Amino acid sequence: MKQHIDTLHRIAHQDKRNIIGLMSGTSLDGLDVALCEITGAGTNTELTLKQFATVPYSEDLKERIRKIFAKREIDFQDLCVLNPYIGIRHGEMILQCLQEWGIPTNEIDLIASHGQTVFHAPKKQHRLPDYPNSTLQIGDGDHVAVTTGIITLSDFRQKHIAAGGEGAPLAVYGDYFLFSKKGENRILLNMGGIANFTLLSGDLNSNTIFTTDTGPGNTLLDAYMRRFFRKPYDENGEIAAKGIVNDVLLEELKSKAFFSLPFPKTTGPEVFNFDYVETAIQKSRLSSLSRNDIIATLTQLSADTIVDAIKRGTDPSQPYVIYASGGGAHNPVLMKAIQDQLHSYPLYQLDDLGISGDAKEAVLFAVLANETVAGSNMSFGAREGIPGVTMGKVSFPE
């Protein structure tokens, strides 16, 4: 064991660290693998994205995950066997990327593995008075470490919960360290399956950072694209552009209790799923609504709830600049629907700040691992949702 501790000590004191960040979100499209060269820590963090790839999930793997994904009732054995299985698969995907990039494993210091979220249940959602916030990501870190031979940090969200958070959004820490800019109030908007944003003040005060989930990003759109059109997503918003937003259905969808909960808050496909949409369609008596109109309405729902949350979380007397990332940033219909309602807030791609928006979440987990190994416990103020903690459990390869 001392050998492993000595190795971590050496890595912590290196001038730079090569860290692979991993992310697989609720879209289940694949594993994002980001090789980052990082120097410093905290507000002195400097990061270069050396390589990035998304390794697609096979249809077989997607189906295995969907058997347990965001479901209240499952075959518990499926969950049990998938935990190590996904860890091994993720490890193999990393080795595949390193081979394609021509990089030996001994040049990688750490892996930061988010794992695969299968259920998210904050207290505001489960409403069980005796139980805390909870979330579950599988893809065991020990199996990643043993498969790759690289020290792995994983299970980041549990420490966030233990310190009083909801386990999400975790992007806030890396957003602050990498993207804050003196004199510019920035909104880092990420539109994955679930949309969230981080508000960074131009005075660089960590105690004024704000972050929250807003509701659905792409999760409903992707689900209905698979059901209606046998496609994984609405490429370039082409289907939404052919439809007409149905205001009656839109208002019924917006009546969901989540949208009126106080900030900060988190959510997932456990809340925003087929049942949620189908119930709204039935209540609105719109069973004959066209498929295109449903996609158009779901796109507008994501835009409207993102805009509403941003308006609630910002000071109307202050200027802001929005930088968008995630799959939703590639949907011009969604982006236009947001910009049309936030005329005074310039809207850009995160790529304009020098890091691919597609790689952002994987990159940010590399930053969290770097903080755990080489950083210090920085204060973000005594506020709900942003505990100043180091996160990630350490798994050694042998």
N, C-alpha and C positions, 0 to 999 in steps of 0.2 A: 504493500500500500504506500509506503514512503516514496517509492520510485514514482508512483503516479502523482503524489502531492508535489514532489520535486518538479515533475514535468509541468504541472499547472503553474507552479511558482515561476518557472522559467518563461512560460508563455505569457504570463501576466506582466513580466518585466521586459519583454521584447520591445524593440522600437516599433515594430508593426506585427500584425497578426493576420493570417489568412484564414478566414472563417466562412464556411458554407452555410447560408441561411436557407431553410426549407419552409415552404408554405403550401398547403392544400386546403382550399376553402370549401364552402358549401356547394359550389357548382359541381364539384367532383370531376372536373375536367382533366386534372393531372397534378403532378408535383412540380412546383416552381423551385428551381435550384439556382441560387445566386452565390457566386464566389466573390467575396468581398475582401479587399485589402484595407485594413483599418489601423490607423495610428491614433494615439491618444484615447481619451474617454470623456464622458460627460460633455460639457460645452466645448471641449477641445477635440472632439471626435472629428477625424477626417477620414472619409471613405471613398474608395475607388471601386466601382463595379467592374471586375476583371472579366467575368464570364456570366452568362445567364442562359438558361434553357427551361422550357416547360416539357417535362416528360409525360406524354399522355397516359391516362389510365386506360387499360383495356376495358372493353365492354363487360367482360367477366368480373373484373375487379369492381367496376361501378355497381354491378348488380349485387355483388356480395355486400357492399357497403349499404346500398339502398334497403336491404333487408332489415337493417337495424337503425338506419339514419332517421333521426328526429321522430322516432316512434315510441309511444308509451309502452306498448306491449311487443316483446320480441322473444325469440328463442335465445336464452341467455348463453347457450353454448356458442352461437354464432358470434356474439360479442367477445367471448373469452378467447376463441381461436383467432379472431381477426386482429386482436391486439398485437401478438407477436408477428403474425403474418404480414401485416402492413409495415411493421418495423423492418422486417427482412426485405420486403419489396422496396421500401424507400432506400435502404442501404444499397441494394443492387442498382437502383436508379442513379444514385450518387456515383457509384463506381463506373457505371456506363458513361455518365457525363465526363468524369475525369479522364477516362480512356479517350473519348472523342476530343477532348481539349488537349490531350497530350501532357497531362499533369499527374505526376506520381502522388500517391496518397501521403507520402512522408512530407510533402510540401504544404499539407493542410493542417492547421493547428487545432481547429475545433469545428464541430458541426452544431448548428442551432436548429433543432427540430421542433416545429410547431405541432406535428402530428395531425391526425384527421379528426376534426370535430364530428361527434355523432349525436350529442345532445347538449343543449344549453338551457339551464333552468335557474335564472336569477330569482331571488325571493319575491320580487314584484310580479313574477310570472307564476311561480308554483304556489305562492300564498299559503305555505305550510308554516305555521308560527314557530314550530320547534326546530326548523331546519334553516341552515344558512344559504347564501348564494351558492350555486353549483354549476359546473360545466364539465364535460368529459371529452378528452381527446385521446385517441388510441393510436398505436404505432410505437410500441415500447422502445424507449431510448437505449436500453441495454442491447437490444437486438440490432439497432442501427450501429451502435459502437462496435459490437463484435463482428458484424457483417463487413464493416468498412475498415476496421482497425484504427479508427479515429475517435478521440475523446468527444463525447456528445453531451450537449445540454438540451433538456427537453422538459415538457410539462410546465411551461412558463405560467400558464394561467392560474394554477393552483395557489401560488404565493400571492398573487394579486387578490384572490378571493380571501385567503387567510388574513390579509392585511386590511380587509374591509371593502374591497372592490367587487365588481361583478365578473371579473375574469376577462373583461373587454370594455372598450377597445384598448388594445395594448400599443397601437400605433403612436399614441401620444408621446411616448418617451423618445423614440427615434425621430419623430417629426420635430420635436423641440431641438434635439441635438444636431440634426442635419439640416433643417430647413428654416429655422428662425432667421429673420433678417431685421437688423435695427432700422427703424423708420418705416417699416411696411407691415401692416396688419395682414396676416395671411390665414386663409382657410384652406386646410388640406383635406379635400373631399375624396374619399375612397368609395367607389361603387362596385363592390363585389356582389356576392349573393345578398348580403345585407349592406346597406349604406351607412357610413359614419363620417364624421368630420372632426378635425382638430382645429381649434382657434388659437393662433399664435399671435401674441401682442407684439407690436413693433418696438415696445420698450424692453423686450427680452426678459420680462419678469416671469419666472417659472410659476409663481404663485397665482398668476392670472390665466394660465392655460385652461382651456375648456374643451371637453371631448364628450361625444355621445353617439350612440346609434340613432338613426332617424327612422328606420323601418326598412321596407324592401328596397333592394337595389335591382339585382337581376334575378333573384331566386324565383319569383312568380313568372316573370317573362320566360326564363329558360324552361321552367316546368311546363308551361302551356305551349311553348314552341315544340318541345319534345312530343307532347300529346297531340297537338293539332297538325304539325307540319313535319314531324320526324327529323327535326333539326335541333342542334344543341343550343342555339341562341338565334336572336333576330339580327342577322348580319347587316350592319349599316342601317339598322332600323327600317329595313325595306318593308316588312309586313306592317309595322305600326304606321308607316307613311301612307299605306293603302287604306287604313281604317279611319273611322271617325270616333272620337272620344264620346262615350255615353255619359252625360253628366249625372244621370240618376244613379247608375251603377257606381260611378266615381264617388259620389257623396256617401253612398252606403258603405263602400270600402273604407272611406275615411272615418266612419263612425266607430271603428275598432278602438277599444279602450286604451290600447297601447299608445295611441297618438296623443292622448290627453294626460299621460303620466308625466310627473315632473322629471326634469333633467337632473343628473345624467341617467341614462337607461340603456339597456341592451336587449337584444332579441335574436330570433333565429327562425329557421323553417318550422320549428315546433309551433309557432304562432302564424306565420305567413306561409300558407300551404293551399292545396286544392280545396280543402274543406272551407277555409276562410273565403275563397273566391266563389265557390259554388253556392255557399249559403247566401252571400251577397247577391248573386244572380237570381236566386229563388225569391229572396225578399223583394227584389226590384221587379220581379215578374218579367224577366228579360231572357227567358230560356231560348228564344229564337235569335238572340243577338249573334251577329256574324263573328267568325273567328278573327277576322282582321280587326273588327271593332273591339273585341276583348283585348287583343294585344295592344292596340292603341290606347285603350283605357288603363291598362296595367302600366304602360310606359308613363302616362300622365300621372298616375298615382305615385310612382317613384319620384318623379320630378316635383310634384306638389308637396309631398311630405318632406323631401329634402329641403326645398325652399322654405317651407314653414319652420322647420327646425333651425335653419340658418338665421332666419329673421328673428326668431325667439332668442337665439344665443348671441346675437350681435347688437352693438350700439348703433342705432340708425344715424347718429351724428358723426360716425367715424367711417373712413374709407377702408375698404378691404379688397384684397385680390384673392381669387379662388384658383387653386391648382388641383386638377382632377386626375384620378388614377383609377385602376381597376377596369373590368370589362365594360362597365357603363360609359367610361370615357371614350370608347370607340363607337358609341351609338349616337350618331348626329341628331336623331330625333329627340332623344333624351337630353342631350346637351343643350339643344336649342330651347327645349321646354323649360330648362332651368334658367338659361340666360335671359329668356324673354321676361321672366319674373324678377330677375335681379339685374336690371339694366345698369345700375351704377357700380356693380362689382365685376371687373374684368375677369373673364374665365379662360384659363389656359390649361394645357396639359402639363402634368408633373414633369414630363421629359424636358420641358424648358428650364428646369432647375438642375439638369445634368444627370438625372437618374431615371431609368425607364420606369414609367408608371406601372407596367406589367410586372416588374421585378420588385416593386416597392415593399410589399408585405414580407417577402422572403428576406430582403435587405434589412428590414427593421428588426427581424428576429436575430439576424447576425449582430446587430447593434446591441440588443438585449443581452446576448451571450457575452459580448465584449464588456459590457458594464458589469456583469456578474464576476468576470475573471479579473478585469483590470480597472474597474471604476470604483466609485465611492457612493455611499447611500445619499443621494441628492434629495433635498426637500422640494416638494411641489406644493407645499401648504397643507394644512389639515382640512382637506376637502374630500367629499365623497367622490369616488371614481378614479382618483389619481394618487394612490398611496406611493410614497417614495421608498420603493423596495427594490432589492435585487431578486431576479427571478431565474428559475431553471434548475432542474436537478441534474447532477453530474453523473454520467455513466462512463466508466473506463472500459477499454476494449478487451482487457484480459484480467 
